[in-house]
Amino acid sequence: MATKTLLQAIHDGLAEEMRADETVMVMGEDVGRAGGVFRVTQGLQEEFGPERALDTPLAESLIAGSAIGLSVNGMRPVAEIQFADFIPPAFDQIVSEAARFYYRSNGAWNVPITIRAPYGVVPGGALYHSQSVEAYFCNTPGLKVVAPTFPADAKGMLKSAIRDPNPVLFFEHKRTYRMIKEEVPDDDYTVPLGEARIHREGTDITVCAYGLVLYTALQVAQRFSEEHGIEVEIVEPRTLYPLDKETILNSARKTGKFLVISEANLTGSVSGEIAAVVAHEAFEWLDAPVMRLGAPDVPAAAFARPMMDFFVPGEERIEAAMLELARY
């Protein structure tokens, strides 16, 4: 075991899979020689060569389309979209092609590709480097969409994604790359896709969150316990599609009060789907309406730091929502 950042854990997961399986490769803008814009892939081209750590043109549709072609010819590509904000040009390849190959071929063709994309608000990111785009893909059967927050989970889930026989979108919150650290096993291990994680046991309120706001919610929950004597259970979906409904619903039924938080725009978000599931399937156990926190319905976070902080649910808003729910 060694203490590692989220970035280091993802790097190690990639390197270990590439060493174990010569069909695994990484591809994307600047992933090879430069080691990626965040340095996640640093050193991979030196170890594995330019054909397995492949620098591509600045063309997201080409990256996704080439990954599909490679996958049906025996490779397991890990394609990086430099920022999740840049994924729209690849949307047709991912949604219309990759997601449908297995279905349209009646199980004859698999598309074992992993598409990594850093998402989420970061200072200075503004309109084109701060978006949360996960909801676009959570309405597409044939895809798995994962967004782990902690290093050990990220490494294990990345290994599972690479080994999966069909497409997985792997979202990484860029602001947490170097912020979150924990002990990560050195040995080979996987974390199954499709399983939520309970980070903190509680009896009074359930908070369901992922990404940076999960990290914030955990800090608020500890203070909430000390100052108010109210115990908050924290659930992280980890896989956004398909959801681990059982774990989420069991927690909602246990506490009777449910808050879901993300930094995506509220309308049409993953948080709305989670809220709908809880409202429909745990209604008789609830003691209060399901609550949601998210970003306002504006195109993206502003460049100005005060407006950026307003865009993302922070400690004050999360604590206020918890208090409102506790008092209901």
Long-range contacts (C-beta under 8 A, 24 or more apart in sequence): 1-183, 1-184, 1-185, 1-186, 2-183, 2-184, 2-186, 3-181, 3-182, 3-183, 3-184, 4-151, 4-181, 4-182, 4-183, 4-184, 5-151, 5-177, 5-178, 5-179, 5-180, 5-181, 6-149, 6-150, 6-151, 6-154, 6-172, 6-173, 6-176, 6-177, 6-178, 6-179, 6-180, 6-181, 7-38, 7-39, 7-40, 7-177, 7-178, 8-151, 8-184, 9-151, 9-152, 9-154, 9-155, 9-184, 10-40, 10-116, 10-151, 10-154, 10-155, 10-158, 10-172, 11-40, 11-41, 11-42, 11-43, 12-155, 12-184, 13-154, 13-155, 13-156, 13-158, 13-159, 13-162, 14-40, 14-41, 14-44, 14-78, 14-158, 15-43, 15-44, 15-47, 16-159, 16-188, 17-158, 17-159, 17-162, 17-163, 18-44, 18-47, 18-48, 18-52, 20-188, 21-76, 21-162, 22-52, 23-74, 23-75, 23-76, 24-52, 24-75, 24-76, 24-77, 24-78, 24-162, 25-51, 25-52, 25-53, 25-54, 25-70, 25-75, 25-76, 25-77, 25-78, 26-52, 26-53, 26-54, 26-77, 26-78, 26-79, 26-80, 27-53, 27-54, 27-55, 27-56, 27-63, 27-66, 27-67, 27-77, 27-78, 27-79, 27-80, 28-54, 28-55, 28-56, 28-63, 28-79, 28-80, 28-81, 28-82, 28-116, 29-55, 29-56, 29-57, 29-58, 29-63, 29-80, 29-82, 30-55, 30-82, 31-55, 31-56, 31-80, 36-80, 36-82, 37-82, 37-83, 38-118, 38-174, 38-177, 40-80, 40-116, 40-172, 40-177, 41-80, 59-89, 60-86, 60-87, 60-88, 60-89, 60-90, 61-89, 61-90, 61-92, 61-93, 63-90, 64-90, 64-93, 64-94, 64-98, 64-113, 64-115, 65-90, 65-93, 65-97, 67-98, 67-113, 67-115, 68-93, 68-97, 68-98, 68-101, 68-111, 68-113, 70-113, 71-110, 71-111, 71-112, 71-113, 72-101, 72-109, 72-110, 72-111, 76-112, 76-113, 76-114, 76-162, 76-163, 77-113, 77-114, 78-113, 78-114, 78-115, 78-116, 78-162, 79-113, 79-114, 79-115, 79-116, 80-115, 80-116, 80-117, 81-115, 81-116, 81-117, 82-118, 83-117, 83-118, 83-119, 83-128, 83-129, 83-174, 84-117, 84-118, 84-119, 84-120, 84-131, 84-132, 84-133, 84-134, 84-171, 85-128, 85-129, 85-130, 85-131, 85-133, 85-300, 86-128, 87-117, 87-133, 87-136, 90-115, 91-136, 94-137, 94-140, 94-143, 94-167, 94-169, 95-137, 95-140, 95-143, 98-142, 98-143, 98-167, 99-140, 99-141, 99-142, 99-143, 99-167, 100-142, 101-142, 101-166, 102-142, 102-165, 102-166, 103-141, 103-142, 110-165, 110-166, 111-166, 111-167, 112-162, 112-163, 112-164, 112-165, 112-166, 112-167, 113-167, 113-168, 114-158, 114-161, 114-162, 114-164, 114-167, 114-168, 114-169, 114-170, 115-167, 115-168, 115-169, 115-170, 116-170, 116-171, 116-172, 117-169, 117-170, 117-171, 117-172, 118-171, 118-172, 118-173, 118-174, 118-177, 119-147, 119-171, 119-172, 119-173, 119-174, 119-211, 120-173, 120-174, 120-175, 120-176, 120-211, 120-212, 120-263, 121-175, 121-212, 121-263, 121-301, 121-308, 121-311, 121-312, 122-174, 122-175, 123-305, 123-308, 124-303, 125-174, 125-301, 125-308, 126-300, 126-301, 126-302, 126-303, 127-299, 127-300, 127-301, 127-303, 128-300, 130-300, 130-301, 130-308, 131-300, 132-211, 132-262, 132-263, 132-264, 132-265, 132-295, 134-169, 134-171, 134-240, 134-264, 134-270, 135-264, 135-268, 135-269, 135-270, 137-169, 137-241, 138-240, 138-241, 138-270, 138-273, 140-241, 142-166, 142-167, 143-167, 143-168, 143-169, 143-241, 144-168, 144-169, 144-193, 144-194, 144-239, 144-241, 144-242, 145-169, 145-171, 145-239, 145-240, 145-241, 146-170, 146-171, 146-193, 146-238, 146-239, 146-240, 147-171, 147-172, 147-173, 147-210, 147-211, 147-237, 147-238, 147-239, 147-240, 148-172, 148-191, 148-236, 148-238, 149-173, 149-176, 149-180, 149-210, 149-211, 149-212, 149-214, 149-215, 149-236, 149-238, 150-180, 150-182, 151-180, 151-181, 151-182, 151-184, 152-182, 152-183, 152-184, 152-185, 152-191, 153-191, 153-197, 153-238, 155-184, 155-189, 155-191, 156-189, 156-190, 156-191, 157-190, 157-191, 157-193, 157-238, 157-239, 159-188, 159-189, 159-190, 159-191, 160-190, 160-191, 160-192, 160-193, 161-193, 163-190, 164-193, 168-193, 171-240, 173-211, 173-212, 175-212, 176-211, 176-212, 176-215, 179-215, 180-215, 191-238, 193-239, 194-239, 194-242, 194-244, 195-238, 195-239, 195-244, 195-247, 196-235, 196-236, 196-237, 196-238, 196-239, 196-243, 196-244, 196-247, 196-248, 197-235, 197-236, 197-238, 198-233, 198-234, 198-235, 198-236, 198-247, 198-251, 199-234, 199-235, 199-236, 200-232, 200-233, 200-234, 201-231, 201-233, 202-231, 202-232, 202-233, 202-234, 202-255, 203-231, 203-233, 203-254, 203-255, 204-230, 204-231, 204-232, 204-255, 204-257, 204-326, 205-230, 205-231, 205-232, 205-233, 205-255, 205-257, 205-258, 205-259, 205-322, 205-325, 205-326, 206-232, 206-233, 206-234, 206-235, 206-251, 206-252, 206-254, 206-255, 206-257, 206-258, 206-259, 207-232, 207-233, 207-234, 207-235, 207-259, 207-260, 207-261, 207-318, 207-322, 208-235, 208-236, 208-237, 208-248, 208-251, 208-258, 208-259, 208-260, 208-261, 208-274, 209-234, 209-235, 209-236, 209-260, 209-261, 209-262, 210-236, 210-237, 210-238, 210-240, 210-262, 211-262, 211-263, 212-263, 212-312, 213-261, 213-262, 213-263, 213-293, 213-312, 213-313, 213-318, 214-261, 216-313, 216-314, 216-315, 216-318, 217-261, 217-318, 219-315, 220-315, 220-318, 220-319, 220-322, 221-322, 223-319, 224-319, 224-322, 228-323, 228-326, 230-322, 230-326, 232-322, 237-270, 237-274, 240-270, 241-270, 243-273, 243-274, 243-277, 245-277, 245-281, 248-274, 248-277, 248-278, 249-277, 249-278, 249-281, 249-282, 252-278, 252-282, 252-285, 252-286, 253-282, 253-285, 256-285, 256-286, 256-287, 256-288, 257-286, 257-287, 257-288, 257-325, 257-326, 257-328, 258-282, 258-286, 258-288, 258-290, 258-291, 259-290, 259-291, 259-292, 259-293, 259-321, 259-322, 259-325, 260-290, 260-291, 260-292, 260-293, 261-292, 261-293, 261-294, 261-313, 261-318, 261-321, 262-293, 262-294, 262-295, 263-294, 263-295, 263-311, 263-312, 263-313, 264-294, 264-295, 265-294, 265-295, 265-296, 265-297, 265-298, 266-292, 266-294, 266-295, 266-296, 266-297, 267-297, 269-294, 287-328, 288-325, 288-328, 289-328, 291-321, 291-324, 291-325, 293-317, 293-318, 293-321
